[in-house]
Amino acid sequence: DGGITQSPKYLFRKEGQNVTLSCEQNLNHDAMYWYRQDPGQGLRLIYYSQIVNDFQKGDIAEGYSVSREKKESFPLTVTSAQKNPTAFYLCASSIRSAALEAFFGQGTRLTVV
Amino acid sequence: AQSVTQLGSHVSVSEGALVLLRCNYSSSVPPYLFWYVQYPNQGLQLLLKYTSAATLVKGINGFEAEFKKSETSFHLTKPSAHMSDAAEYFCAVTPSGGYQKVTFGIGTKLQVIP
């Protein structure tokens, strides 16, 4: 079955450590996205990529980095520069079209301990 | 720039009652509009979308929404709430015509009371 796989589902990190969240899709979608979700704030866009080897900052990119070396993969690194990294992170993908129906992964809950 | 406003971060309805979740949008160009549903610790699932065809859009699980340009609204409704409808609902907007970022509302948590 086609879909988006995020791993791990739960992740614990010590302060000062970088951590990478995985996102893989087999939908043959060109565009991929990372969102951060905090209670009462909806989804905020971190980074997005329309094609391989290209990505753009979203609204809250500081303290995060991404790469897009393969069409199916869009990993997100939460660096030690991110002041408040504890959140629920969602990866999504879509076709490169004006009608952007996004398909979401199940999310990764990151907790800094 | 575009934005969406979801009125009411929490809505409670009795089982069998009408569900009405409000969404107003702002967009400088004709928009595409979406409603997504999220169950606890899950990703988002598309309920329905408006892409400038019919103004009344029917989605999954008995939900529908009507695009009203004069009111800049895209409210989500369901005639009769079911316990399984308890979830968080997100309205989203993107400008039509080429690739654009999607902007999400803050979400509305729907509680269904037996």
Interface residues (C-beta under 8 A of the other chain):
Chain A: I4 Q6 A31 Y33 Y35 G40 Q41 G42 L43 L45 Y48 Q50 G58 F88 L90 A92 R96 S97 A98 A99 L100 E101 A102 F103 F104 G105 Q106 G107 R109
Chain B: S9 Y32 F34 Y36 N41 Q42 G43 L44 Q45 L46 K49 T51 F90 T94 S96 G97 G98 Y99 Q100 K101 V102 F104 G105 I106 G107
